[in-house]
Amino acid sequence: AHQLHPFHHVEQWSGDHFAPSNLRAAGLVLQLGHGGARCPAASASPFDHLDSGDGETEEEAEKQDTTEQLSTDEEGFPTMASIQAELNSFSAFDIRHYDDAGNHLLTVVDISGIHITAICPCKCPQQSPFRAQLLQIGLYPATQKSPRTAFTFQLLESFRLMNLECKVTVMSFYKYLRRVTDPILPHAMPDQYKELLRISRQWRYLQNKLVFGFAHDSRVKVKDGNLAYFCPACPQPRVNLSEDWIEDLGGAWRYSRSFVMDGNFSAEHMKLKNDDDFNLTGGSGYFTASPHYQAHLQIADDKQPKSTCHEHKAVNQVHATQKHLAATGIRAIACARHGCFVPYTIINFQKGERQVNMDYTLCRALGKLEGMPRAAVIYDITCQFNVHFGAQVSRSDYLKFSDTIQIIWGIGLFHIHGHQDVCLSRYSPDLIPGIGKVDGEVLETLWSQLNEICGSTHSMTAAHRREVLNDHMLDSNRKKMLNIVQSLSRKYIQALQALEVTEEGYRNLTVNADQSLITRWIIQAEEAQTRCFADVTAMDIFDVQLQRGKREPLGGES
């Protein structure tokens, strides 16, 4: 039975009590390559190299397996060096690489704890490498050459889910495993933290490649944004639109997208002395490819015009730097209606919310509209940003999107009340036709969830940080996708109820009004909403102009 469950914790009767033991002491050996039976070639040369040319020799293994004895000085007392060596060698585990029968001893880290397991690999002439044999039984080797440590698939997937849901770090998770293995002497357990840190990154990347169909053919190149979900409800050609959608000339807003831009200064990244690390994801997730982004920053015009609106912090502190930070935060774009992160649009801030940062990330989003005619863009300081956006795009080779796209600008309903009064009529999402009922603040809710993991990412390497944040954004979008039917159904019912209230309010407002005035107002409103793409001041017609009546003088006043 334990051939199928080799990682159970067991105890052995010692004469007067049950003492901790292991299944290896009971004779359990994991047999590889022959359906659980021992390889017929294994007994012929039990100490042969497990991977030809890659492993250590028998002499090297025996040398490592030999426990250093305490050496003594001339008077017979142990030397300090030998005492330190003895302390360093202390462990609750047998640190040999082979048992007396020649079976390989492998440190296996499972969700149940840390185990030293005897394994007999297949040594037939046409056998797979030892690392491949381990993968076939659900063990992920810590190294490709002569692995001495492996992690169960169940453990790696459990950690990935616990990191996503509970924000557990690798350090905390491994401390938990050591305590599960030995609650009394957890520090005596083998320290495989660095191995788990590295392998968990590989596992995360491989799982994402598997989900998106890139796992079984290494020749297929993973392109920008290929390992990322987008919104299942926003219009996407070849995904949720009919083939003749472009012929529906009257449905411009039906085939438009709405974006929200915002920065998160809790997702900072510290400067590291050594940040030389391999980037697994590149631009395949939600972060943009770093080399292309850095090239844009090198040539971009970094002058920040003075604000013509109120003294917004996002405008006036764009050049604020912190010397201990490599990145002061991140910038993201999400769809305004459903709150899904847009793939390949996340960038790092070097200072504050500079125009050059915003230009780049917005162009990445607009570049994926695939022929759709319009886009609504909501940003906290749109009234300042949109003034210079067109000029910035025309001057840069790194800022590209279709010049046929009509952009209508907006400001979130929370932030807009910190602007001048004129901004309300020009940029309120409530006055953007076809955008639906949105507040333009959905990224604030997404930041509150992402910030729970940012405390552990700020001191990671740049590559590791990107991978973790990518995975949490992917998980956020995955949850949105799984719940989109229930969410839209609920919102549809709410919209029908709100429609009845709105229609009743409209009837009460217009029942005694002059019909010619109503017709004229409708025409003026439609004209303003058409002209606003070229001239946002056309929306000033919605600004309420109150003419106060003259106050009658009180008695005694003259």
Secondary structure, DSSP 8 states (H G I E B T S, - for coil): -TTT-TT--EEEE-SSSEEEE-TTTTT--EE-SSTTS--TTTTT-TTS-SSTTTS--HHHHHHHHS-----B-TTS-B-HHHHHHHHHH--SS---SB-TTS-EEEEEEETTEEEEEEEE----TT---HHHHHHHTTEEES-SSS--EEEEHHHHHHHHHHHHHH---HHHHHHHHHHHH-SS-GGGS---HHHHHHHHHHHHHHHHHHHTT-SS-TTS---TTTT----SSS--TTTTS-TTGGG-TT-TGGG-EEEEEEEETTS-EE--S------SSTTSSSB--HHHHHHHHHHS-------SSS--HHHHTTT---TTEEESEEEEEEETTT--B-TT-BEEESSSS-HHHHHHHHHHHHTT-TT--EEEEE-TTHHHHHHHHHHHHHT-SS----TT-EEEEE--TTGGGGS-HHHHHHH-GGGSTTS-S--S-HHHHHHHHHHHHHHHHTTS-HHHHHHHHHHHHHHHHHHHHHHHHHHHHHHHHHHHHHHHHHHHHHHHHHTTS-HHHHHHHHHHHHHHHHHTTT-GGGGGGGS-----------TT--
